[in-house]
């Protein structure tokens, strides 16, 4: 099982950028799809982006397309989320996760993802 630790969150002004990192432990990282979700106060956890095990394929939630970029470095066991042109509504705790599980590529359901990190807070101010 993969253990995940997120970092890189913080306070940023609207229109700014942040890059989140997720360090993974375990020998299975390079064979695992990886994803990011987020959860705002009082709201359900929502899908952000996912990347295939070899980094060759990605997909995004519609509201993040063109602003967020997911990437990975399998040599460093790390997955990244570059967030540009941040908006107030991007304020949330961002979670790294392994998945989706086999056969569910393209899913946005939390139940189709496996291990979760503890999350990192992103706050966008006006």
VMD Tcl script that draws the C-alpha trace (Angstrom):
set ca {
  {0.00 0.00 0.00}
  {1.23 3.48 -0.83}
  {1.63 6.06 1.92}
  {1.21 9.67 0.84}
  {2.32 13.01 2.29}
  {1.20 16.29 0.70}
  {2.98 19.63 0.94}
  {3.05 23.01 -0.73}
  {-0.25 24.45 0.40}
  {-0.57 27.95 1.76}
  {-2.14 31.37 1.40}
  {-2.14 32.96 -2.04}
  {-3.92 35.89 -3.65}
  {-6.48 35.36 -6.35}
  {-4.76 35.04 -9.70}
  {-1.65 33.58 -8.13}
  {-0.08 30.14 -8.38}
  {0.91 27.27 -6.12}
  {2.51 23.91 -6.72}
  {1.48 21.04 -4.49}
  {3.65 17.99 -4.01}
  {2.80 14.52 -2.85}
  {5.61 12.25 -1.70}
  {4.81 8.57 -1.84}
  {6.44 5.68 -0.05}
  {6.33 2.13 -1.23}
  {7.68 0.23 -4.16}
  {4.40 0.27 -6.05}
  {4.34 4.01 -6.81}
  {5.59 3.74 -10.38}
  {2.86 1.24 -11.21}
  {0.03 3.24 -9.66}
  {-2.21 5.84 -11.20}
  {-2.37 8.90 -8.97}
  {-4.87 11.65 -8.36}
  {-5.78 14.82 -6.52}
  {-9.05 15.67 -4.84}
  {-10.11 18.66 -2.80}
  {-12.63 19.39 -0.09}
  {-13.96 22.80 0.84}
  {-15.66 23.47 4.19}
  {-19.16 22.06 4.24}
  {-18.78 20.40 0.86}
  {-18.11 16.89 -0.37}
  {-14.68 15.84 -1.53}
  {-14.40 16.50 -5.26}
  {-12.14 15.20 -7.98}
  {-9.42 17.48 -9.35}
  {-7.12 15.50 -11.65}
  {-5.54 12.10 -12.27}
  {-2.42 10.86 -14.01}
  {-1.55 7.42 -15.31}
  {1.24 5.32 -13.84}
  {3.70 6.22 -16.60}
  {2.58 9.83 -16.74}
  {1.41 9.57 -20.32}
  {-2.28 10.22 -19.72}
  {-4.17 12.70 -17.58}
  {-7.71 13.90 -17.04}
  {-9.21 16.81 -15.13}
  {-12.40 18.11 -13.66}
  {-13.92 20.59 -16.07}
  {-13.49 23.57 -13.73}
  {-9.74 22.94 -13.45}
  {-8.95 22.38 -17.11}
  {-6.48 24.93 -18.42}
  {-5.57 26.16 -14.93}
  {-4.28 23.05 -13.15}
  {-1.63 20.59 -14.34}
  {-0.90 17.22 -12.79}
  {2.50 15.63 -13.30}
  {4.70 13.03 -11.70}
  {8.33 12.06 -11.28}
  {8.57 8.34 -10.74}
  {12.28 8.57 -9.95}
  {11.36 10.78 -6.98}
  {8.14 8.96 -6.04}
  {6.34 12.30 -6.25}
  {3.23 13.62 -7.91}
  {2.60 17.33 -8.39}
  {-0.32 19.65 -8.92}
  {0.53 22.99 -10.50}
  {-2.30 25.45 -9.90}
  {-2.41 28.73 -11.83}
  {-4.86 31.60 -11.93}
  {-6.25 30.57 -8.57}
  {-9.76 31.67 -7.67}
  {-11.46 32.19 -4.33}
  {-13.48 29.02 -4.93}
  {-10.28 26.97 -5.13}
  {-9.91 27.35 -1.36}
  {-9.96 23.83 0.07}
  {-7.93 21.05 1.59}
  {-6.21 19.22 -1.25}
  {-5.66 15.48 -0.98}
  {-3.35 13.19 -2.89}
  {-4.61 9.72 -3.62}
  {-3.63 6.55 -5.40}
  {-5.86 5.44 -8.22}
  {-8.19 5.12 -9.87}
  {-8.37 1.38 -9.41}
  {-7.89 -0.87 -12.42}
  {-10.62 -0.59 -14.99}
  {-11.94 2.73 -13.74}
  {-9.78 5.18 -15.69}
  {-11.79 8.34 -16.16}
  {-13.77 8.02 -12.94}
  {-14.20 10.91 -10.52}
  {-15.67 8.89 -7.63}
  {-13.73 8.88 -4.38}
  {-14.64 5.21 -3.92}
  {-12.55 4.33 -6.98}
  {-9.38 5.66 -5.38}
  {-7.29 3.97 -2.70}
  {-4.74 5.42 -0.31}
  {-5.15 9.02 0.85}
  {-2.79 11.58 2.27}
  {-3.60 13.85 5.21}
  {-4.23 16.85 2.97}
  {-2.72 20.30 2.58}
  {-4.67 23.54 2.99}
  {-4.89 25.99 0.10}
  {-6.43 29.37 0.87}
  {-7.04 31.91 -1.88}
  {-7.65 35.48 -0.76}
  {-9.04 38.46 -2.63}
}
mol new
graphics top color blue
foreach p $ca { graphics top sphere $p radius 0.5 }
foreach p [lrange $ca 0 end-1] q [lrange $ca 1 end] { graphics top cylinder $p $q radius 0.2 }
display resetview
